[in-house]
Amino acid sequence: MNSKVPISKQRSSPVLTETAAKSPDRTSSSNWSNSSNGSPEPGISRSKLGTRKHESESGSIERLNEDNSFRKITTNYNQNEDNINVVVRVRPLSKKEMQRGDTQIVDFPGNGQIMVGDYWGNVHLLGSPIWFQVDHCARTGSDSHKPKRFSYNVVFEPGATQEDVLQFSGMKRLISMAIEGFRCTCFCYGQTGSGKTHTLTGPPGLIGTRTVPYSENHGLIFRSFQYLFQQIQLQSDTHFVLKASYLEIYNEKVIDLLNSGSLRKPLAVRWSKKACGFFVENLFTVDCEELDDLIAVLEEGLRNRSIGRHNMNDYSSRSHTILTVHISSELPAENGVFISRTGKINFVDLAGSEMTKKTQSQGKMLEEANNINKSLMVLGYCIATLSDPKKRSSHIPYRDSKLTKLLADSLAGNGATLMIACISPAKSNACETVNTLRYAARAKEIRTKPVVLMDPREALILSLKREIDVLQNENKHLRSALHIYSSSTPNSGEQSPLKTPPHVDFADLGNLEWNELTELVRLYVKENAELRKKNNEFFTAREQLQRDHELVCRENERLSKKLEELKEKKSD
Ligand SMILES: Nc1ncnc2c1ncn2[C@@H]1O[C@H](COP(=O)(O)OP(=O)(O)OP(=O)(O)O)[C@@H](O)[C@H]1O
């Protein structure tokens, strides 16, 4: 029950949100500030540390401290499965931030909550004479600078590891759903430099020409691939086919990251009537038989994606990327019929929103930043509309950007979606942090209804099979009903509703009075009439049952024939 996973150590700070009420040795909320400047300490034996999850207390997670004591921490698992699952990951303060004396402004009160402290004030930025007013962002009300509290399904604190994210974000559930045939999406959202790419793929250079086979820095995509293959191997009776594609949306153009021969020729995004969704025309898909094939796709895409350097991130993604793994499966059902399903999982690394004043982007970088901000704004608008119960059935402006066109089915359609909102804990980023948290809070309100997508032919076969089952059951029922009716005599015992006249010996008939005799005759006449009527009813019922029986037999034959034809067509 207590599975231990290695964690990175971060002084006494919990990694996931600490429970407010249940933790006996709960450290005070000021605890976070002890570690506020602490990035994971190097040189500490990681194998000694671990987490365990209490099955009895929903979602309770404990962290094994250095002194072998367990410290209770918990995440809020009161997740409504019909809504987008939103988790928050807070990265540690960066070296740069620490050097310039930036402080941590987020706190973790427990139960999936996160608090952004009083962010009214000035912070000395970039080691230069520039003083940056933290509260520069939309200070609308008098209390706008007051601490703000938000709650999510899970909050990962700065010491959370890459493995923690796989284990506790709901990603594993998403992978299982994709295997079952659902359309699933995991997307990372947040300001530039907040840790989106780190969460999905790890630090720069980890995946490249020579990918390290195992590293605790490997991100969610690498770990999901491993988990996906483990799950597939467990289902030995099902035949799986995996394909992958990788694209980026750079300055509103869709570029294939796997087809470098195309010289970054933009691809068109079109509407498919058949699939009822947008798709990218001529996008390269690669068959992936083994885990290494999927990793090769990841490597190739990361090599080709657009990266730039600005004040806030040396390796800033200048585009949104979507890596898609299509999972087709064929499961043998009864009567030699195969049920095939096609699920998919999208990993979306959004480019970070940026304040160009802070990143000091110019020229090409400025154009990129404007396009990034514009498409994120459309995404934000779609999220805001979808999350508002009064507006969600109105027009959603998916068509206003390539990003929202391609994410349309993940946001509102029939898929399951995980949003990882990445934030910086630094005071200098408080304004962007609050914006991201607001965005994420809105996304949490979006309802989705995941449905399995099937090949129409397969769906027909399955529905015919179901129909045959229903008819066969009906048939059985009619047969037994027919048997009951025909075996039951009209006036036998409880079955007969008839009132039988009193029994009289023929020898005693002569002793009866005239009026007694008339009454007796009247009763027998009445009984006779009722018996005749009942008999007629039984005959009619029997004839009806025989006709129904014949019809069902004929229908059975017709459906079996159709099923045979479809099977033949399929095998052609
Ligand atoms: N959880 C974390 N632990 C340690 N380092 C992190 C973490 N998250 C981010 N970093 C580091 O912070 C820096 C910025 O992160 P990253 O590039 O992932 O940000 P981003 O949100 O993808 O930015 P952009 O939108 O500009 O692409 C990187 O050096 C990364 O390794």
The ligand as an SDF file (V2000), in Angstrom:
LIG
                    3D

 31 33  0  0  0  0  0  0  0  0999 V2000
   10.4220   22.5620  -10.9480 N   0  0  0  0  0  0  0  0  0  0  0  0
   11.6090   23.0170  -11.3230 C   0  0  0  0  0  0  0  0  0  0  0  0
   12.7290   22.6070  -10.6920 N   0  0  0  0  0  0  0  0  0  0  0  0
   13.9380   23.0770  -11.0670 C   0  0  0  0  0  0  0  0  0  0  0  0
   14.1300   23.9510  -12.0800 N   0  0  0  0  0  0  0  0  0  0  0  0
   13.0590   24.3860  -12.7510 C   0  0  0  0  0  0  0  0  0  0  0  0
   11.7530   23.9510  -12.4040 C   0  0  0  0  0  0  0  0  0  0  0  0
   10.8970   24.5350  -13.2390 N   0  0  0  0  0  0  0  0  0  0  0  0
   11.6270   25.3020  -14.0600 C   0  0  0  0  0  0  0  0  0  0  0  0
   12.9200   25.2130  -13.7770 N   0  0  0  0  0  0  0  0  0  0  0  0
   14.0100   25.8950  -14.4750 C   0  0  0  0  0  0  0  0  0  0  0  0
   13.5780   27.2280  -14.7410 O   0  0  0  0  0  0  0  0  0  0  0  0
   13.9800   27.6340  -16.0510 C   0  0  0  0  0  0  0  0  0  0  0  0
   12.7750   28.0680  -16.8690 C   0  0  0  0  0  0  0  0  0  0  0  0
   11.9310   26.9690  -17.0440 O   0  0  0  0  0  0  0  0  0  0  0  0
   11.2170   26.6050  -18.4120 P   0  0  0  0  0  0  0  0  0  0  0  0
   12.0950   26.8520  -19.5690 O   0  0  0  0  0  0  0  0  0  0  0  0
   10.6440   25.2750  -18.2630 O   0  0  0  0  0  0  0  0  0  0  0  0
   10.0710   27.7060  -18.4260 O   0  0  0  0  0  0  0  0  0  0  0  0
    8.8800   27.8910  -19.4480 P   0  0  0  0  0  0  0  0  0  0  0  0
    7.6860   28.1480  -18.6440 O   0  0  0  0  0  0  0  0  0  0  0  0
    8.8210   26.7560  -20.3860 O   0  0  0  0  0  0  0  0  0  0  0  0
    9.3090   29.2060  -20.1920 O   0  0  0  0  0  0  0  0  0  0  0  0
    8.9590   29.7500  -21.6670 P   0  0  0  0  0  0  0  0  0  0  0  0
    7.5110   30.0260  -21.6920 O   0  0  0  0  0  0  0  0  0  0  0  0
    9.7620   30.9830  -21.8070 O   0  0  0  0  0  0  0  0  0  0  0  0
    9.3570   28.6860  -22.6070 O   0  0  0  0  0  0  0  0  0  0  0  0
   14.7100   26.4590  -16.6500 C   0  0  0  0  0  0  0  0  0  0  0  0
   16.0990   26.6150  -16.4560 O   0  0  0  0  0  0  0  0  0  0  0  0
   14.2170   25.2820  -15.8600 C   0  0  0  0  0  0  0  0  0  0  0  0
   15.1090   24.1970  -15.8250 O   0  0  0  0  0  0  0  0  0  0  0  0
  1  2  1  0
  2  3  1  0
  2  7  2  0
  3  4  2  0
  4  5  1  0
  5  6  2  0
  6  7  1  0
  6 10  1  0
  7  8  1  0
  8  9  2  0
  9 10  1  0
 10 11  1  0
 11 12  1  0
 11 30  1  0
 12 13  1  0
 13 14  1  0
 13 28  1  0
 14 15  1  0
 15 16  1  0
 16 17  2  0
 16 18  1  0
 16 19  1  0
 19 20  1  0
 20 21  2  0
 20 22  1  0
 20 23  1  0
 23 24  1  0
 24 25  2  0
 24 26  1  0
 24 27  1  0
 28 29  1  0
 28 30  1  0
 30 31  1  0
M  END
$$$$
